[in-house]
């Protein structure tokens, strides 16, 4: 995958995260992503940096969704 494609994917995942957070009212916690310091707008960062960020943000989103699925139905309704 080219760097430009990774940056685009990174931006799309950031939008998915924002939409998910607005839809559920929760915050996606991903310390690994925050520690990387790579945002979709960080076009000066390397391809490797963006690849790591894509994996970190995707992991954070999926972990949050998995945790939400495992919550009891009554807790999710609150």
N, C-alpha and C positions, 0 to 999 in steps of 0.2 A: 504494500500500500504506500502511496506517495505521501509526502509530508502534507501537502495541501488537502488530500483526502482525510488524513488523520485530524487535521485542524477542523475540517467540516464536521466529521463525526463527533469530535470533542464538543463542538458548539451544539450539535443536535442533542447530545446526551445532557448537556447543561440545561437545555430547554425542557427536556423530559423531566429532569430533576425539579426545575422550577414549577412545572405544571403539576407534578406529583405532590409537591409540598403545598401548593395552593389548593389542590383538590382534597387532600387529606387533612390539612391543617397541621401536619407534623413536619419536622425538620430531618432531612437525611444527614446522618452523622457519618462522616468518613474522614478520620484524622489523617489517613495516608494521603488522600487527595489534597487536603489542606497543606500538609507538610511539603508536598512537591512544589507548591507555589506556581503551578502552571495553569493558566486560564485559557479559554479558547481564543482570547484576544492576544495572547502572548506569542505572536507570530515569530519573534526573534529566537524563541526556544527551539531546541533541536527536535528532530523527528522522534528520537528515543524518549525525550521528555514528554512529548505529546502522547506517545504510545503508552507510557506508564500512567499518565493522567487519565487516558481513556479507560484503561483497565481498572484504575482506582475508583473513578466515578461510577462506572458500570457496576462494580462490586458493591459500592455503597448503596446504590439504588436498589439492586436486587436483594441485598441483605435486609434493607428496610421493608421491602415488599414481602419478603419471606417472614419477617418478624410480625408484620401486620396480619398475614394469613394465619399465623399460629395463635393469635390473640383470641380469647373466648368471644363469642358473638355479642354478649352483653357488654363487654368492655369496648368493643368497636362501635357500639351504638351510642356511647356516651359522648 
